[in-house]
């Protein structure tokens, strides 16, 4: 990758994650697909706790329509990690999250990725404007 490794100072919010025994693969490190679960957990925890997203009965839900991840260094159970979270682009009904995986206490990311949520009406599955509470929470993360 030609871009420099993301630094902890690049992110305004962090979500702690505990790696689990079954996250390790046969090679002894966290499998690449697990990073997407870390990203999803970090974003949705933020949306629920800060933005007030009601995942059970709310009028909107976020659908992931795009995702990517680059890897720089391995992590493995029992590493304690933090997911750095920021917003690269905030649209009317969509948001592009930029995320990075950091070992606790380290300044350089082990991995960095992004994904796009399109917010849709729960009933019709049609794109809908991001509700005010969520938008306010997301604006805090815009870089």
N, C-alpha and C positions, 0 to 999 in steps of 0.2 A: 504494500500500500504506500502510495507516495505522500499522503498526508501525515503530519506528525501524530504521534500517539496522543490521544486526548488526555488532558490534565484535570485533576480534581477541581481546580479553580475555574474550570470552564462550565460548571454546573451549579445552578442555584438551589437544587433540592436533592436530598439523598434518602433512599429507602434501604434500611438494613435487611439483609436476607441471610438466613442460615442455610448453608449447603447441607444436603442430606446424603446419607450413605448410598442410596440408590441413584443419586445424580452421577456418580462415577461410572465410567464405562469400562470395558475390558482393558483399556490402555492405562487405567488408573487416574484419569482426569475427568472433569465434568464434560459430559457429551455436548456437542455443539447445539443440538436441538433444545437442550435445557435452558440455554441462555434466553431463548424466546419466552420461556415461561417466567424467567426472572424479570424480563422487560414488562410482560403483561401484568405481573403481580405488582411491580413498582408503579406503573401507570394507574391501574385500577384502584390500588390502595390510596393514591393521591386523589383521584377523582371522587372516591367515596368519602374520604376523611376531610378533604379541603374543599372540594367542589360540590359536595352534597349529592352526588350521583346515587340514585335509588335503583340498585340492580334488580330488585324484585318487582317493584310496582311503578317505577318511573315511566314517564311518557316517552323518553328517548333511550336508545342503546347505541353503543359505539361498535361498529363493525370494522375489523382490521381488513384493509384492502391492499396493503403493500407492506413488506418488511425486508430487512437486510441486516447482516451482522459481519463484522470483520474481527479477527482474533489476533491478539498480540502476545499473550502469555497464558499459560495454563493455570487453571484453578482446580482444586480437588477437595473433597470432603476430608477434613472438617473445617476448611477455610471459612472464615466469616467475611462476608462481602457487603458492599453497599452499591446500589445502583444509582448513578447520577442521572438526573432527569432535567431536560430543558425542552423548550418548544422552538423549533426552527421556523415553522410557518403556521399561522393561525388564520383559517379561512372562515367563511360563513357557516358551513356545516362540517368542515373537516379540520384536522389538526395533524401536523407532522411532529412526532416526538423524536428527540435525539437522546440516546441513552448510552451509558458506559458502565462497565463492571469494574469496580475497584476492590482490591483486598483492603480490609480495614487498616488504616494507617499508611497506605501507599498513595503516592501522588499520581502515578501513571496508570492508565486504564489497562486492564487485561483484555478487554474486548469493547467494541463500540458498535452501536447499531441504530436503526431508526425503524419506526413504523408509522403508518397513517391510519387514523380512525376517521371514518365518516359516521356522523351521528344521524340516526334514522328514527323515524316515528316507530314506536314499538308495534303498533297495530298494522300500519301499511308497509313497513320496511322501505319507505321513501325518505330520501335525505331531508333533513329539517335543520333550521338554524340551531346553533349551539345555545342552550338555555343560559340565561344571564349569570347564574351562580357558577356554572361550569366555566363559562367564558372568563369571568373574573379570576377564577383560580388558575386558568391556563395563561392569562395575560401576565401573571406574575413570573411565569417560566420562560417567556419569550426572550430570546437572545438577539 
